[in-house]
């Protein structure tokens, strides 16, 4: 009798382990949607390899509407966006703690302490 109960308990425990394993999704390497394509290389110039993958440009954002009183986004505060002296000839002189920034062919006068837009010249 003990042997029969022990066998029944072992069989039920084994089935509890086996059923979830059978229900789990099967991962095979034949699914191409889950794998990344490998870059292709070409052999050039003294054992140097050049990556031949396609470069996809990022989507450009729509032009933003600039308004007086807005805070200038952090992305446009770097030196790359500062208007140079040649471009500033056609603009009113910036006062103390002010700077002209060129974004999307527009000139924006900002307060350098608070980054608030003081004036906008659209082109």
KOLGU-4560 file (N, C-alpha, C; in nm, 3 decimals, padded with zeros to 5 digits):
<recs>
<n_xx: 00.081 n_yy: -00.119 n_zz: 00.000 ca_xx: 00.000 ca_yy: 00.000 ca_zz: 00.000 c_xx: 00.086 c_yy: 00.126 c_zz: 00.000 mol: A seq: 1 type: UNK>
<n_xx: 00.195 n_yy: 00.124 n_zz: 00.085 ca_xx: 00.285 ca_yy: 00.239 ca_zz: 00.089 c_xx: 00.351 c_yy: 00.262 c_zz: -00.046 mol: A seq: 2 type: UNK>
<n_xx: 00.383 n_yy: 00.152 n_zz: -00.110 ca_xx: 00.448 ca_yy: 00.161 ca_zz: -00.241 c_xx: 00.355 c_yy: 00.225 c_zz: -00.343 mol: A seq: 3 type: UNK>
<n_xx: 00.228 n_yy: 00.192 n_zz: -00.340 ca_xx: 00.130 ca_yy: 00.248 ca_zz: -00.432 c_xx: 00.110 c_yy: 00.398 c_zz: -00.408 mol: A seq: 4 type: UNK>
<n_xx: 00.101 n_yy: 00.439 n_zz: -00.281 ca_xx: 00.084 ca_yy: 00.582 ca_zz: -00.249 c_xx: 00.208 c_yy: 00.660 c_zz: -00.288 mol: A seq: 5 type: UNK>
<n_xx: 00.327 n_yy: 00.607 n_zz: -00.260 ca_xx: 00.452 ca_yy: 00.673 ca_zz: -00.295 c_xx: 00.463 c_yy: 00.691 c_zz: -00.447 mol: A seq: 6 type: UNK>
<n_xx: 00.427 n_yy: 00.587 n_zz: -00.520 ca_xx: 00.431 ca_yy: 00.594 ca_zz: -00.667 c_xx: 00.332 c_yy: 00.698 c_zz: -00.718 mol: A seq: 7 type: UNK>
<n_xx: 00.215 n_yy: 00.707 n_zz: -00.659 ca_xx: 00.114 ca_yy: 00.804 ca_zz: -00.701 c_xx: 00.161 c_yy: 00.947 c_zz: -00.673 mol: A seq: 8 type: UNK>
<n_xx: 00.223 n_yy: 00.967 n_zz: -00.556 ca_xx: 00.274 ca_yy: 01.102 ca_zz: -00.522 c_xx: 00.386 c_yy: 01.142 c_zz: -00.616 mol: A seq: 9 type: UNK>
<n_xx: 00.477 n_yy: 01.053 n_zz: -00.644 ca_xx: 00.588 ca_yy: 01.082 ca_zz: -00.735 c_xx: 00.536 c_yy: 01.112 c_zz: -00.875 mol: A seq: 10 type: UNK>
<n_xx: 00.439 n_yy: 01.036 n_zz: -00.920 ca_xx: 00.383 ca_yy: 01.057 ca_zz: -01.054 c_xx: 00.313 c_yy: 01.193 c_zz: -01.062 mol: A seq: 11 type: UNK>
<n_xx: 00.239 n_yy: 01.230 n_zz: -00.957 ca_xx: 00.171 ca_yy: 01.360 ca_zz: -00.960 c_xx: 00.270 c_yy: 01.475 c_zz: -00.954 mol: A seq: 12 type: UNK>
<n_xx: 00.378 n_yy: 01.462 n_zz: -00.875 ca_xx: 00.481 ca_yy: 01.566 ca_zz: -00.871 c_xx: 00.551 c_yy: 01.580 c_zz: -01.005 mol: A seq: 13 type: UNK>
<n_xx: 00.579 n_yy: 01.470 n_zz: -01.070 ca_xx: 00.645 ca_yy: 01.476 ca_zz: -01.200 c_xx: 00.554 c_yy: 01.539 c_zz: -01.305 mol: A seq: 14 type: UNK>
<n_xx: 00.425 n_yy: 01.515 n_zz: -01.296 ca_xx: 00.334 ca_yy: 01.575 ca_zz: -01.393 c_xx: 00.321 c_yy: 01.725 c_zz: -01.371 mol: A seq: 15 type: UNK>
<n_xx: 00.333 n_yy: 01.772 n_zz: -01.243 ca_xx: 00.329 ca_yy: 01.916 ca_zz: -01.216 c_xx: 00.449 c_yy: 01.988 c_zz: -01.277 mol: A seq: 16 type: UNK>
<n_xx: 00.561 n_yy: 01.920 n_zz: -01.279 ca_xx: 00.680 ca_yy: 01.979 ca_zz: -01.338 c_xx: 00.675 c_yy: 01.972 c_zz: -01.490 mol: A seq: 17 type: UNK>
<n_xx: 00.622 n_yy: 01.865 n_zz: -01.543 ca_xx: 00.622 ca_yy: 01.844 ca_zz: -01.688 c_xx: 00.520 c_yy: 01.931 c_zz: -01.759 mol: A seq: 18 type: UNK>
<n_xx: 00.404 n_yy: 01.955 n_zz: -01.701 ca_xx: 00.298 ca_yy: 02.032 ca_zz: -01.768 c_xx: 00.341 c_yy: 02.176 c_zz: -01.796 mol: A seq: 19 type: UNK>
<n_xx: 00.395 n_yy: 02.253 n_zz: -01.697 ca_xx: 00.439 ca_yy: 02.390 ca_zz: -01.730 c_xx: 00.552 c_yy: 02.392 c_zz: -01.834 mol: A seq: 20 type: UNK>
<n_xx: 00.638 n_yy: 02.291 n_zz: -01.832 ca_xx: 00.746 ca_yy: 02.286 ca_zz: -01.929 c_xx: 00.692 c_yy: 02.268 c_zz: -02.070 mol: A seq: 21 type: UNK>
<n_xx: 00.585 n_yy: 02.190 n_zz: -02.085 ca_xx: 00.526 ca_yy: 02.170 ca_zz: -02.216 c_xx: 00.448 c_yy: 02.293 c_zz: -02.261 mol: A seq: 22 type: UNK>
<n_xx: 00.393 n_yy: 02.369 n_zz: -02.165 ca_xx: 00.314 ca_yy: 02.487 ca_zz: -02.199 c_xx: 00.402 c_yy: 02.609 c_zz: -02.230 mol: A seq: 23 type: UNK>
<n_xx: 00.528 n_yy: 02.608 n_zz: -02.190 ca_xx: 00.617 ca_yy: 02.721 ca_zz: -02.213 c_xx: 00.641 c_yy: 02.738 c_zz: -02.363 mol: A seq: 24 type: UNK>
<n_xx: 00.656 n_yy: 02.863 n_zz: -02.411 ca_xx: 00.680 ca_yy: 02.884 ca_zz: -02.553 c_xx: 00.815 c_yy: 02.825 c_zz: -02.595 mol: A seq: 25 type: UNK>
<n_xx: 00.815 n_yy: 02.768 n_zz: -02.712 ca_xx: 00.935 ca_yy: 02.708 ca_zz: -02.766 c_xx: 01.015 c_yy: 02.813 c_zz: -02.843 mol: A seq: 26 type: UNK>
<n_xx: 01.141 n_yy: 02.828 n_zz: -02.811 ca_xx: 01.228 ca_yy: 02.923 ca_zz: -02.882 c_xx: 01.317 c_yy: 02.845 c_zz: -02.977 mol: A seq: 27 type: UNK>
<n_xx: 01.302 n_yy: 02.876 n_zz: -03.103 ca_xx: 01.390 ca_yy: 02.813 ca_zz: -03.200 c_xx: 01.464 c_yy: 02.923 c_zz: -03.275 mol: A seq: 28 type: UNK>
<n_xx: 01.574 n_yy: 02.889 n_zz: -03.333 ca_xx: 01.654 ca_yy: 02.987 ca_zz: -03.404 c_xx: 01.602 c_yy: 03.012 c_zz: -03.544 mol: A seq: 29 type: UNK>
<n_xx: 01.495 n_yy: 02.949 n_zz: -03.582 ca_xx: 01.442 ca_yy: 02.968 ca_zz: -03.716 c_xx: 01.358 c_yy: 03.095 c_zz: -03.726 mol: A seq: 30 type: UNK>
<n_xx: 01.321 n_yy: 03.155 n_zz: -03.611 ca_xx: 01.242 ca_yy: 03.278 ca_zz: -03.614 c_xx: 01.333 c_yy: 03.395 c_zz: -03.647 mol: A seq: 31 type: UNK>
<n_xx: 01.318 n_yy: 03.453 n_zz: -03.763 ca_xx: 01.405 ca_yy: 03.563 ca_zz: -03.805 c_xx: 01.363 c_yy: 03.696 c_zz: -03.745 mol: A seq: 32 type: UNK>
<n_xx: 01.242 n_yy: 03.707 n_zz: -03.689 ca_xx: 01.197 ca_yy: 03.835 ca_zz: -03.635 c_xx: 01.266 c_yy: 03.868 c_zz: -03.503 mol: A seq: 33 type: UNK>
<n_xx: 01.324 n_yy: 03.769 n_zz: -03.436 ca_xx: 01.386 ca_yy: 03.794 ca_zz: -03.307 c_xx: 01.537 c_yy: 03.808 c_zz: -03.317 mol: A seq: 34 type: UNK>
<n_xx: 01.593 n_yy: 03.787 n_zz: -03.433 ca_xx: 01.737 ca_yy: 03.794 ca_zz: -03.444 c_xx: 01.778 c_yy: 03.919 c_zz: -03.520 mol: A seq: 35 type: UNK>
<n_xx: 01.891 n_yy: 03.974 n_zz: -03.479 ca_xx: 01.945 ca_yy: 04.091 ca_zz: -03.548 c_xx: 02.022 c_yy: 04.045 c_zz: -03.671 mol: A seq: 36 type: UNK>
<n_xx: 02.016 n_yy: 04.122 n_zz: -03.777 ca_xx: 02.099 ca_yy: 04.086 ca_zz: -03.891 c_xx: 02.246 c_yy: 04.116 c_zz: -03.860 mol: A seq: 37 type: UNK>
<n_xx: 02.331 n_yy: 04.030 n_zz: -03.903 ca_xx: 02.473 ca_yy: 04.050 ca_zz: -03.880 c_xx: 02.529 c_yy: 04.147 c_zz: -03.984 mol: A seq: 38 type: UNK>
<n_xx: 02.618 n_yy: 04.238 n_zz: -03.941 ca_xx: 02.675 ca_yy: 04.330 ca_zz: -04.039 c_xx: 02.761 c_yy: 04.255 c_zz: -04.139 mol: A seq: 39 type: UNK>
<n_xx: 02.759 n_yy: 04.303 n_zz: -04.260 ca_xx: 02.844 ca_yy: 04.242 ca_zz: -04.361 c_xx: 02.972 c_yy: 04.324 c_zz: -04.373 mol: A seq: 40 type: UNK>
<n_xx: 03.082 n_yy: 04.259 n_zz: -04.393 ca_xx: 03.210 ca_yy: 04.327 ca_zz: -04.399 c_xx: 03.276 c_yy: 04.298 c_zz: -04.534 mol: A seq: 41 type: UNK>
<n_xx: 03.351 n_yy: 04.395 n_zz: -04.579 ca_xx: 03.428 ca_yy: 04.372 ca_zz: -04.700 c_xx: 03.576 c_yy: 04.387 c_zz: -04.667 mol: A seq: 42 type: UNK>
<n_xx: 03.656 n_yy: 04.309 n_zz: -04.732 ca_xx: 03.799 ca_yy: 04.307 ca_zz: -04.706 c_xx: 03.865 c_yy: 04.418 c_zz: -04.788 mol: A seq: 43 type: UNK>
<n_xx: 03.926 n_yy: 04.516 n_zz: -04.718 ca_xx: 03.992 ca_yy: 04.626 ca_zz: -04.787 c_xx: 04.116 c_yy: 04.669 c_zz: -04.710 mol: A seq: 44 type: UNK>
<n_xx: 04.213 n_yy: 04.720 n_zz: -04.777 ca_xx: 04.330 ca_yy: 04.790 ca_zz: -04.723 c_xx: 04.394 c_yy: 04.724 c_zz: -04.601 mol: A seq: 45 type: UNK>
<n_xx: 04.481 n_yy: 04.632 n_zz: -04.625 ca_xx: 04.564 ca_yy: 04.572 ca_zz: -04.521 c_xx: 04.485 c_yy: 04.517 c_zz: -04.402 mol: A seq: 46 type: UNK>
<n_xx: 04.399 n_yy: 04.426 n_zz: -04.428 ca_xx: 04.322 ca_yy: 04.356 ca_zz: -04.326 c_xx: 04.230 c_yy: 04.447 c_zz: -04.244 mol: A seq: 47 type: UNK>
<n_xx: 04.194 n_yy: 04.560 n_zz: -04.296 ca_xx: 04.097 ca_yy: 04.645 ca_zz: -04.228 c_xx: 03.960 c_yy: 04.616 c_zz: -04.287 mol: A seq: 48 type: UNK>
<n_xx: 03.862 n_yy: 04.606 n_zz: -04.202 ca_xx: 03.728 ca_yy: 04.575 ca_zz: -04.247 c_xx: 03.640 c_yy: 04.698 c_zz: -04.233 mol: A seq: 49 type: UNK>
<n_xx: 03.557 n_yy: 04.716 n_zz: -04.331 ca_xx: 03.468 ca_yy: 04.831 ca_zz: -04.333 c_xx: 03.324 c_yy: 04.782 c_zz: -04.321 mol: A seq: 50 type: UNK>
<n_xx: 03.250 n_yy: 04.841 n_zz: -04.231 ca_xx: 03.112 ca_yy: 04.801 ca_zz: -04.209 c_xx: 03.028 c_yy: 04.844 c_zz: -04.328 mol: A seq: 51 type: UNK>
<n_xx: 02.948 n_yy: 04.751 n_zz: -04.381 ca_xx: 02.866 ca_yy: 04.779 ca_zz: -04.499 c_xx: 02.718 c_yy: 04.793 c_zz: -04.466 mol: A seq: 52 type: UNK>
<n_xx: 02.684 n_yy: 04.809 n_zz: -04.335 ca_xx: 02.543 ca_yy: 04.822 ca_zz: -04.298 c_xx: 02.487 c_yy: 04.954 c_zz: -04.350 mol: A seq: 53 type: UNK>
<n_xx: 02.358 n_yy: 04.953 n_zz: -04.374 ca_xx: 02.291 ca_yy: 05.075 ca_zz: -04.417 c_xx: 02.276 c_yy: 05.169 c_zz: -04.298 mol: A seq: 54 type: UNK>
<n_xx: 02.297 n_yy: 05.296 n_zz: -04.322 ca_xx: 02.279 ca_yy: 05.396 ca_zz: -04.219 c_xx: 02.146 c_yy: 05.465 c_zz: -04.246 mol: A seq: 55 type: UNK>
<n_xx: 02.055 n_yy: 05.455 n_zz: -04.150 ca_xx: 01.923 ca_yy: 05.513 ca_zz: -04.165 c_xx: 01.921 c_yy: 05.646 c_zz: -04.090 mol: A seq: 56 type: UNK>
<n_xx: 01.894 n_yy: 05.756 n_zz: -04.159 ca_xx: 01.893 ca_yy: 05.885 ca_zz: -04.090 c_xx: 01.776 c_yy: 05.894 c_zz: -03.994 mol: A seq: 57 type: UNK>
<n_xx: 01.798 n_yy: 05.968 n_zz: -03.884 ca_xx: 01.690 ca_yy: 05.988 ca_zz: -03.788 c_xx: 01.584 c_yy: 06.078 c_zz: -03.848 mol: A seq: 58 type: UNK>
<n_xx: 01.462 n_yy: 06.056 n_zz: -03.806 ca_xx: 01.354 ca_yy: 06.142 ca_zz: -03.853 c_xx: 01.372 c_yy: 06.280 c_zz: -03.792 mol: A seq: 59 type: UNK>
<n_xx: 01.356 n_yy: 06.380 n_zz: -03.874 ca_xx: 01.369 ca_yy: 06.516 ca_zz: -03.824 c_xx: 01.239 c_yy: 06.558 c_zz: -03.758 mol: A seq: 60 type: UNK>
<n_xx: 01.254 n_yy: 06.636 n_zz: -03.654 ca_xx: 01.136 ca_yy: 06.684 ca_zz: -03.584 c_xx: 01.076 c_yy: 06.800 c_zz: -03.661 mol: A seq: 61 type: UNK>
<n_xx: 00.947 n_yy: 06.818 n_zz: -03.643 ca_xx: 00.880 ca_yy: 06.931 ca_zz: -03.706 c_xx: 00.934 c_yy: 07.060 c_zz: -03.644 mol: A seq: 62 type: UNK>
<n_xx: 00.933 n_yy: 07.168 n_zz: -03.720 ca_xx: 00.982 ca_yy: 07.295 ca_zz: -03.669 c_xx: 00.898 c_yy: 07.338 c_zz: -03.550 mol: A seq: 63 type: UNK>
<n_xx: 00.968 n_yy: 07.379 n_zz: -03.447 ca_xx: 00.900 ca_yy: 07.421 ca_zz: -03.325 c_xx: 00.862 c_yy: 07.567 c_zz: -03.337 mol: A seq: 64 type: UNK>
<n_xx: 00.750 n_yy: 07.603 n_zz: -03.278 ca_xx: 00.708 ca_yy: 07.743 ca_zz: -03.274 c_xx: 00.770 c_yy: 07.806 c_zz: -03.150 mol: A seq: 65 type: UNK>
<n_xx: 00.849 n_yy: 07.909 n_zz: -03.172 ca_xx: 00.916 ca_yy: 07.976 ca_zz: -03.062 c_xx: 00.833 c_yy: 08.095 c_zz: -03.018 mol: A seq: 66 type: UNK>
<n_xx: 00.814 n_yy: 08.109 n_zz: -02.887 ca_xx: 00.736 ca_yy: 08.219 ca_zz: -02.834 c_xx: 00.812 c_yy: 08.287 c_zz: -02.721 mol: A seq: 67 type: UNK>
<n_xx: 00.791 n_yy: 08.417 n_zz: -02.710 ca_xx: 00.853 ca_yy: 08.494 ca_zz: -02.604 c_xx: 00.802 c_yy: 08.444 c_zz: -02.469 mol: A seq: 68 type: UNK>
<n_xx: 00.894 n_yy: 08.428 n_zz: -02.372 ca_xx: 00.858 ca_yy: 08.382 ca_zz: -02.239 c_xx: 00.881 c_yy: 08.233 c_zz: -02.218 mol: A seq: 69 type: UNK>
<n_xx: 00.895 n_yy: 08.156 n_zz: -02.326 ca_xx: 00.925 ca_yy: 08.013 ca_zz: -02.313 c_xx: 01.070 c_yy: 07.994 c_zz: -02.267 mol: A seq: 70 type: UNK>
<n_xx: 01.097 n_yy: 07.881 n_zz: -02.206 ca_xx: 01.234 ca_yy: 07.845 ca_zz: -02.171 c_xx: 01.292 c_yy: 07.766 c_zz: -02.288 mol: A seq: 71 type: UNK>
<n_xx: 01.412 n_yy: 07.805 n_zz: -02.333 ca_xx: 01.477 ca_yy: 07.737 ca_zz: -02.445 c_xx: 01.517 c_yy: 07.596 c_zz: -02.403 mol: A seq: 72 type: UNK>
<n_xx: 01.486 n_yy: 07.499 n_zz: -02.487 ca_xx: 01.517 ca_yy: 07.358 ca_zz: -02.461 c_xx: 01.668 c_yy: 07.340 c_zz: -02.443 mol: A seq: 73 type: UNK>
<n_xx: 01.708 n_yy: 07.246 n_zz: -02.357 ca_xx: 01.850 ca_yy: 07.220 ca_zz: -02.330 c_xx: 01.926 c_yy: 07.182 c_zz: -02.457 mol: A seq: 74 type: UNK>
<n_xx: 01.858 n_yy: 07.119 n_zz: -02.551 ca_xx: 01.923 ca_yy: 07.074 ca_zz: -02.674 c_xx: 01.979 c_yy: 07.190 c_zz: -02.757 mol: A seq: 75 type: UNK>
<n_xx: 01.928 n_yy: 07.309 n_zz: -02.739 ca_xx: 01.968 ca_yy: 07.423 ca_zz: -02.821 c_xx: 02.053 c_yy: 07.524 c_zz: -02.746 mol: A seq: 76 type: UNK>
<n_xx: 02.108 n_yy: 07.488 n_zz: -02.632 ca_xx: 02.185 ca_yy: 07.583 ca_zz: -02.552 c_xx: 02.336 c_yy: 07.576 c_zz: -02.576 mol: A seq: 77 type: UNK>
<n_xx: 02.384 n_yy: 07.480 n_zz: -02.651 ca_xx: 02.527 ca_yy: 07.463 ca_zz: -02.671 c_xx: 02.587 c_yy: 07.564 c_zz: -02.767 mol: A seq: 78 type: UNK>
<n_xx: 02.719 n_yy: 07.569 n_zz: -02.771 ca_xx: 02.792 ca_yy: 07.664 ca_zz: -02.857 c_xx: 02.761 c_yy: 07.644 c_zz: -03.004 mol: A seq: 79 type: UNK>
<n_xx: 02.725 n_yy: 07.525 n_zz: -03.042 ca_xx: 02.694 ca_yy: 07.498 ca_zz: -03.183 c_xx: 02.577 c_yy: 07.582 c_zz: -03.232 mol: A seq: 80 type: UNK>
<n_xx: 02.491 n_yy: 07.625 n_zz: -03.141 ca_xx: 02.373 ca_yy: 07.702 ca_zz: -03.179 c_xx: 02.391 c_yy: 07.852 c_zz: -03.162 mol: A seq: 81 type: UNK>
<n_xx: 02.501 n_yy: 07.898 n_zz: -03.107 ca_xx: 02.523 ca_yy: 08.041 ca_zz: -03.090 c_xx: 02.537 c_yy: 08.107 c_zz: -03.226 mol: A seq: 82 type: UNK>
<n_xx: 02.473 n_yy: 08.220 n_zz: -03.244 ca_xx: 02.485 ca_yy: 08.294 ca_zz: -03.370 c_xx: 02.621 c_yy: 08.365 c_zz: -03.370 mol: A seq: 83 type: UNK>
<n_xx: 02.696 n_yy: 08.352 n_zz: -03.481 ca_xx: 02.827 ca_yy: 08.416 ca_zz: -03.487 c_xx: 02.814 c_yy: 08.565 c_zz: -03.520 mol: A seq: 84 type: UNK>
<n_xx: 02.925 n_yy: 08.636 n_zz: -03.513 ca_xx: 02.924 ca_yy: 08.783 ca_zz: -03.530 c_xx: 02.874 c_yy: 08.824 c_zz: -03.669 mol: A seq: 85 type: UNK>
<n_xx: 02.904 n_yy: 08.744 n_zz: -03.771 ca_xx: 02.860 ca_yy: 08.775 ca_zz: -03.906 c_xx: 02.707 c_yy: 08.772 c_zz: -03.915 mol: A seq: 86 type: UNK>
<n_xx: 02.647 n_yy: 08.675 n_zz: -03.848 ca_xx: 02.502 ca_yy: 08.663 ca_zz: -03.848 c_xx: 02.436 c_yy: 08.769 c_zz: -03.761 mol: A seq: 87 type: UNK>
<n_xx: 02.508 n_yy: 08.814 n_zz: -03.659 ca_xx: 02.451 ca_yy: 08.911 ca_zz: -03.566 c_xx: 02.446 c_yy: 09.052 c_zz: -03.622 mol: A seq: 88 type: UNK>
<n_xx: 02.512 n_yy: 09.077 n_zz: -03.734 ca_xx: 02.512 ca_yy: 09.211 ca_zz: -03.794 c_xx: 02.370 c_yy: 09.259 c_zz: -03.825 mol: A seq: 89 type: UNK>
<n_xx: 02.284 n_yy: 09.168 n_zz: -03.861 ca_xx: 02.148 ca_yy: 09.203 ca_zz: -03.903 c_xx: 02.050 c_yy: 09.201 c_zz: -03.785 mol: A seq: 90 type: UNK>
<n_xx: 02.104 n_yy: 09.176 n_zz: -03.666 ca_xx: 02.019 ca_yy: 09.164 ca_zz: -03.548 c_xx: 02.047 c_yy: 09.276 c_zz: -03.449 mol: A seq: 91 type: UNK>
<n_xx: 01.950 n_yy: 09.312 n_zz: -03.367 ca_xx: 01.977 ca_yy: 09.411 ca_zz: -03.262 c_xx: 02.084 c_yy: 09.357 c_zz: -03.166 mol: A seq: 92 type: UNK>
<n_xx: 02.161 n_yy: 09.448 n_zz: -03.106 ca_xx: 02.269 ca_yy: 09.409 ca_zz: -03.017 c_xx: 02.211 c_yy: 09.342 c_zz: -02.892 mol: A seq: 93 type: UNK>
<n_xx: 02.273 n_yy: 09.231 n_zz: -02.854 ca_xx: 02.231 ca_yy: 09.160 ca_zz: -02.734 c_xx: 02.285 c_yy: 09.233 c_zz: -02.612 mol: A seq: 94 type: UNK>
<n_xx: 02.202 n_yy: 09.246 n_zz: -02.510 ca_xx: 02.243 ca_yy: 09.315 ca_zz: -02.388 c_xx: 02.321 c_yy: 09.225 c_zz: -02.295 mol: A seq: 95 type: UNK>
<n_xx: 02.341 n_yy: 09.274 n_zz: -02.171 ca_xx: 02.413 ca_yy: 09.197 ca_zz: -02.071 c_xx: 02.331 c_yy: 09.072 c_zz: -02.038 mol: A seq: 96 type: UNK>
<n_xx: 02.400 n_yy: 08.960 n_zz: -02.025 ca_xx: 02.338 ca_yy: 08.829 ca_zz: -01.997 c_xx: 02.236 c_yy: 08.788 c_zz: -02.102 mol: A seq: 97 type: UNK>
<n_xx: 02.261 n_yy: 08.827 n_zz: -02.226 ca_xx: 02.175 ca_yy: 08.787 ca_zz: -02.337 c_xx: 02.260 c_yy: 08.730 c_zz: -02.449 mol: A seq: 98 type: UNK>
<n_xx: 02.202 n_yy: 08.642 n_zz: -02.530 ca_xx: 02.276 ca_yy: 08.581 ca_zz: -02.641 c_xx: 02.178 c_yy: 08.545 c_zz: -02.752 mol: A seq: 99 type: UNK>
<n_xx: 02.225 n_yy: 08.561 n_zz: -02.876 ca_xx: 02.148 ca_yy: 08.518 ca_zz: -02.992 c_xx: 02.179 c_yy: 08.372 c_zz: -03.019 mol: A seq: 100 type: UNK>
<n_xx: 02.076 n_yy: 08.293 n_zz: -03.042 ca_xx: 02.087 ca_yy: 08.151 ca_zz: -03.073 c_xx: 02.017 c_yy: 08.129 c_zz: -03.205 mol: A seq: 101 type: UNK>
<n_xx: 02.079 n_yy: 08.049 n_zz: -03.294 ca_xx: 02.019 ca_yy: 08.020 ca_zz: -03.424 c_xx: 01.966 c_yy: 07.876 c_zz: -03.423 mol: A seq: 102 type: UNK>
<n_xx: 01.833 n_yy: 07.863 n_zz: -03.441 ca_xx: 01.768 ca_yy: 07.732 ca_zz: -03.443 c_xx: 01.670 c_yy: 07.730 c_zz: -03.560 mol: A seq: 103 type: UNK>
<n_xx: 01.683 n_yy: 07.631 n_zz: -03.647 ca_xx: 01.592 ca_yy: 07.616 ca_zz: -03.762 c_xx: 01.584 c_yy: 07.743 c_zz: -03.846 mol: A seq: 104 type: UNK>
<n_xx: 01.695 n_yy: 07.805 n_zz: -03.873 ca_xx: 01.704 ca_yy: 07.929 ca_zz: -03.952 c_xx: 01.633 c_yy: 08.047 c_zz: -03.885 mol: A seq: 105 type: UNK>
<n_xx: 01.601 n_yy: 08.035 n_zz: -03.756 ca_xx: 01.540 ca_yy: 08.143 ca_zz: -03.680 c_xx: 01.641 c_yy: 08.190 c_zz: -03.577 mol: A seq: 106 type: UNK>
<n_xx: 01.638 n_yy: 08.320 n_zz: -03.545 ca_xx: 01.727 ca_yy: 08.376 ca_zz: -03.445 c_xx: 01.645 c_yy: 08.404 c_zz: -03.320 mol: A seq: 107 type: UNK>
<n_xx: 01.696 n_yy: 08.353 n_zz: -03.208 ca_xx: 01.624 ca_yy: 08.364 ca_zz: -03.082 c_xx: 01.715 c_yy: 08.433 c_zz: -02.982 mol: A seq: 108 type: UNK>
<n_xx: 01.668 n_yy: 08.540 n_zz: -02.920 ca_xx: 01.742 ca_yy: 08.610 ca_zz: -02.817 c_xx: 01.701 c_yy: 08.551 c_zz: -02.683 mol: A seq: 109 type: UNK>
<n_xx: 01.800 n_yy: 08.499 n_zz: -02.608 ca_xx: 01.769 ca_yy: 08.437 ca_zz: -02.479 c_xx: 01.844 c_yy: 08.507 c_zz: -02.367 mol: A seq: 110 type: UNK>
<n_xx: 01.790 n_yy: 08.496 n_zz: -02.247 ca_xx: 01.859 ca_yy: 08.538 ca_zz: -02.126 c_xx: 01.950 c_yy: 08.423 c_zz: -02.087 mol: A seq: 111 type: UNK>
<n_xx: 02.080 n_yy: 08.446 n_zz: -02.074 ca_xx: 02.175 ca_yy: 08.338 ca_zz: -02.048 c_xx: 02.165 c_yy: 08.283 c_zz: -01.907 mol: A seq: 112 type: UNK>
<n_xx: 02.106 n_yy: 08.357 n_zz: -01.815 ca_xx: 02.093 ca_yy: 08.310 ca_zz: -01.677 c_xx: 01.973 c_yy: 08.218 c_zz: -01.659 mol: A seq: 113 type: UNK>
<n_xx: 01.860 n_yy: 08.252 n_zz: -01.721 ca_xx: 01.738 ca_yy: 08.173 ca_zz: -01.703 c_xx: 01.697 c_yy: 08.096 c_zz: -01.828 mol: A seq: 114 type: UNK>
<n_xx: 01.762 n_yy: 08.123 n_zz: -01.942 ca_xx: 01.732 ca_yy: 08.059 ca_zz: -02.072 c_xx: 01.589 c_yy: 08.086 c_zz: -02.119 mol: A seq: 115 type: UNK>
<n_xx: 01.535 n_yy: 08.199 n_zz: -02.077 ca_xx: 01.401 ca_yy: 08.241 ca_zz: -02.122 c_xx: 01.415 c_yy: 08.315 c_zz: -02.253 mol: A seq: 116 type: UNK>
<n_xx: 01.324 n_yy: 08.289 n_zz: -02.347 ca_xx: 01.325 ca_yy: 08.354 ca_zz: -02.478 c_xx: 01.275 c_yy: 08.496 c_zz: -02.461 mol: A seq: 117 type: UNK>
<n_xx: 01.359 n_yy: 08.592 n_zz: -02.506 ca_xx: 01.323 ca_yy: 08.734 ca_zz: -02.497 c_xx: 01.267 c_yy: 08.787 c_zz: -02.627 mol: A seq: 118 type: UNK>
<n_xx: 01.319 n_yy: 08.736 n_zz: -02.739 ca_xx: 01.274 ca_yy: 08.785 ca_zz: -02.869 c_xx: 01.301 c_yy: 08.678 c_zz: -02.975 mol: A seq: 119 type: UNK>
<n_xx: 01.222 n_yy: 08.678 n_zz: -03.083 ca_xx: 01.236 ca_yy: 08.582 ca_zz: -03.190 c_xx: 01.235 c_yy: 08.654 c_zz: -03.323 mol: A seq: 120 type: UNK>
<n_xx: 01.333 n_yy: 08.628 n_zz: -03.408 ca_xx: 01.336 ca_yy: 08.679 ca_zz: -03.545 c_xx: 01.321 c_yy: 08.560 c_zz: -03.638 mol: A seq: 121 type: UNK>
<n_xx: 01.211 n_yy: 08.554 n_zz: -03.708 ca_xx: 01.186 ca_yy: 08.442 ca_zz: -03.800 c_xx: 01.240 c_yy: 08.475 c_zz: -03.938 mol: A seq: 122 type: UNK>
<n_xx: 01.291 n_yy: 08.375 n_zz: -04.005 ca_xx: 01.341 ca_yy: 08.393 ca_zz: -04.142 c_xx: 01.259 c_yy: 08.311 c_zz: -04.237 mol: A seq: 123 type: UNK>
</recs>
